[in-house]
Amino acid sequence: MARLAIDSSFLWEFGKLNPDVQERVQEVFAKFQAGGAGINLEKIHNAKDKRFRSIRIDQGYRGIVLTPEQGDLYLLLKVDQHDAAYRWAERHKVSVNSTAGVVEIIDVVGVKEATARNTASGGPDRLFDHVSDAQLRTLGIDEQTLAFARSVTDQLEVEKARRTLGEAQYDVLIGLAMGMTPEEVWNEVAQSAPVDTDDMVAATERTSRRLVLVTGPDELMDVFSQPFALWRVYLHPSQLRVAHARYSGAARVSGGPGTGKTVVALHRARHLARRVKREGAVLLTTFTKTLAASLDDGLRALVSEPDLLECVDVRHIDQVAHQIVARKHGRLSVLNQAEEVARWTKASSAHEPAFLAAEWRQVILAQGITTLLEYQGARRKGRGVRLSSAAREIVWEAFEAFSSGLRKDGVWTHETICVEATRLLTEADRQPYEHVIVDEAQDLSPWQWRFLRAVVPAGPDDLFIAGDTHQRIYDNRVSLRQVGVDVTGRSTRLKINYRTTAEILAWSVGLLRGQAIDDMNEDLESLTGCRSDVHGNQPRLEGFASRQDELAFVTAQVQQWLDDGVEPEQVGIAMRARAPIGEVVNSLAEHGIPAASLASQAAHEGKVLVGTMHRMKGLEFRCMVVTGVSDNSVPAPSAVTPESVDKAAHALDMQRERCVLFVACTRAREELLVTWTGVRSPLLPVS
Ligand SMILES: Nc1ncnc2c1ncn2[C@@H]1O[C@H](COP(=O)(O)OP(=O)(O)OP(=O)(O)O)[C@@H](O)[C@H]1O
């Protein structure tokens, strides 16, 4: 049976075709998959590549297909209106790169034009004079691109020609333009085995970033119905640049929700794994077990080669620290919350245990304080009551009693483990990792940052940090510089949102309007320019007189989505507190809708997923309900310091509550419903 591969750029274009044409395209493909009966592949007279044929989609549309000279693999490269499709065929050719072994789709007319432009405008100094023709050919540069390379005078000219050059050849030229040596470029791009440029099947398999191999009609429909899974094969150039760049030190990628930061982190992990090729050399990490598990799933979706997977250690930070400390001290016994409270109670009768625990984390550990003198001089912004010097002495005694108690009994907290791991690493002569990639970096604590700084030697590409401070849902505010991480000049902000419709994104961004949110680098972060190109319905806001009415409405809406064909696990329901989760799950179950709490161990497949707003971090759903957004639940009263106690702490708590709501709402891809009973939350816009 004939096999079909599709250029991923077409998959995006498919979404923009009108539904009639989409249907025709699918019919044509189904015929094609069924063996090709009834498909007419027509020769194109002026095509740049003699293997190109056109397929009739409907009266106005044509597809351009590369037919095989040997074998059974067809490549669908383009579907467009008749004239545009033919014009495309007159400009492009397909070849297998002799060094990288991948399929390249080259705009040969465009390359010629770019060469002529450069030659006409360029000065006498050519950018690649230091690289010989023979070296360029060895790197897989073909004759036409060689002429282009000889015309180039600066990096910008290479960047401008990105869409016209073959992808692998572009990578070579941009690498050289950025100062890599030909040997370094070779190591990045070359296949280890010799390339057979006639073997289209092997080349297509190697081009998984761009070409999607479809083996049957079901899989084809699957690809069409899940354009979101496309990130595996296609990255936007702005994402790819960040994922594949060489940085002289720590680098950071930020960007609003759904801009692909996690996707970039995963691609970066694969890229570095390919480069280092040493088991466990790359750490891909984040701050919770659940998020680390989803990074692991993502990496496995992206990387199929077992030896590459082995290069990447995917674990959450506390787990990594735990292992380092356990290696030195043996099995670690970690306090649970009740045990910690009991120890604080024992350590001092002068203060509440909650106060002491918070002071320890937010002042002592956060600032890395180790002496009373340092504590006497420490800033305590946002910590409520002022403490005189004498009062600090009393508090310090409590810390000492608490810490020595831990030491004496050989017990730990996650924080003391992290601090000890950092100490051990500072004393060690070798760090365990060559590269560290951190996702959801906005929620790491200062002691976790110090640990990460210590886990990898400082140098090129040491730390890669992905995060969005608008989505900070815990109280960790960190200045990267103060924890020894300098990303100056190596920060990129992604702007295109691939998850959420423009309507949901704009409304959600409104929740944070006027908030001054730091960028972890002693400046302010901004969502300006964050956009989505996909349009849909406005978010729906509904208030009710009773909780019963609210639940009934939510249940009916979920039923409606399911009736419309949305899979149950593509519906998420978020709320601020944990308590109402059971109530929502039961209400759905009573109406025959399978549902599960995200926190439960039960299988989640085939169920509507219900959880706290915090738990929604890292997830996404086609349809999202954010429920219980009343004035007495959002912001959560117990999580906000009263203004009368500490104005600064109150403002920060309120900001965090807004961010938590923002995170929940931006999990929605297509539909967002926000509900409340009684008076709506003051965090919601008035209308
Ligand atoms: N280049 C791309 N092409 C197609 N889909 C993409 C691309 N980049 C990201 N996506 C999709 O967009 C969605 C959001 O991506 P991702 O989770 O990486 O964003 P994020 O910036 O980490 O989000 P958040 O900060 O909100 O958690 C995912 O479904 C992902 O598959």
The ligand as an ORCA input file, in Angstrom:
! r2SCAN-3c Opt
* xyz 0 1
  N       5.090     25.348     17.720
  C       3.987     24.794     18.147
  N       3.174     24.211     17.287
  C       2.038     23.644     17.686
  N       1.614     23.598     18.949
  C       2.394     24.160     19.848
  C       3.615     24.775     19.523
  N       4.165     25.244     20.652
  C       3.328     24.914     21.651
  N       2.269     24.264     21.167
  C       1.128     23.750     21.923
  O       0.623     24.809     22.728
  C       0.232     24.317     23.992
  C       0.957     25.068     25.084
  O       2.327     24.732     25.070
  P       3.187     24.701     26.398
  O       2.488     23.931     27.442
  O       4.576     24.344     26.043
  O       3.123     26.244     26.771
  P       3.650     26.959     28.072
  O       4.141     28.281     27.607
  O       4.595     26.085     28.806
  O       2.294     27.118     28.869
  P       1.981     27.527     30.383
  O       2.979     28.540     30.799
  O       0.610     28.094     30.281
  O       2.008     26.264     31.187
  C       0.505     22.833     23.985
  O      -0.676     22.163     23.606
  C       1.547     22.676     22.909
  O       1.515     21.403     22.342
*
